[in-house]
């Protein structure tokens, strides 16, 4: 089980963390190889927020469902179309798994559009296995939430609960490839490019993405562009105009409009927040 501690990795690209926020430590682990196509990665935040304070965590969620277990809740999350915000308070921990795009439908047996912008108790999705999973994860984390041995035990519990969803079906494998294509290609700016790459008509592509992810192909492209914009603005010092051009926007005003509408900050405000002294 490999731990990932890179400061700006593929996972952190989605996490719009305030650089002044020292409320938590994030542990990240790759999913075991046997779950390729079903699970992507695990993340385990352990936090301590002073009394009377809050630490909002803002994320441009990837196009996949999540399962998150903490001391006081255990939930299955569909994709959040806008900005996902979780506010940390007090002392705590959580163990989360980012599922592959194929997984939501396999775990729930229902179109993922039913879960867009929603979270349900994990027992509603996994039944008794979800309740067993919650108990095992809490037992593993109770002695010391920062202990890698506890993390390994929690991840093993997730594996046993989710293994029955394997193998990934052909349609699921297709949507995984489709999302990987969009996420890895800055030059993909139009739905027609996705249709051409996978030999799908626009209506067939729309139905596939709606059923397996719960949103639209256009949303997939916009989400990747916003994540990449955030990554560029906080790390490489390029101008807003250059960032807009690289991401295929007609001009920087179009990027500013999209970025502000979803994140609540202008690109300039976001870049200034992350500027290194």
Secondary structure, DSSP 8 states (H G I E B T S, - for coil): --B---TT-TTGGGB---TT--SEEEEEEE--GGGTTTEEEEEEEEEE--TT--EEEEE---SS-EEEEESS-EEEE---SS-EEEEE-SEEEEEEEEE-TTHHHHHHSS-GGGGTT-EEEHHHHHTHHHHHHHHHHHHHHHS-TT-HHHHHHHHHHHHHHHGGG-S--HHHHHHHHHHHHHHH-TT--SHHHHHHHHT--HHHHHHHHHHHTSS-HHHHHHHHHHHHHHHHHHHT---HHHHHHHTT-SSHHHHHHHHHHHHSS-HHHHHHHT---
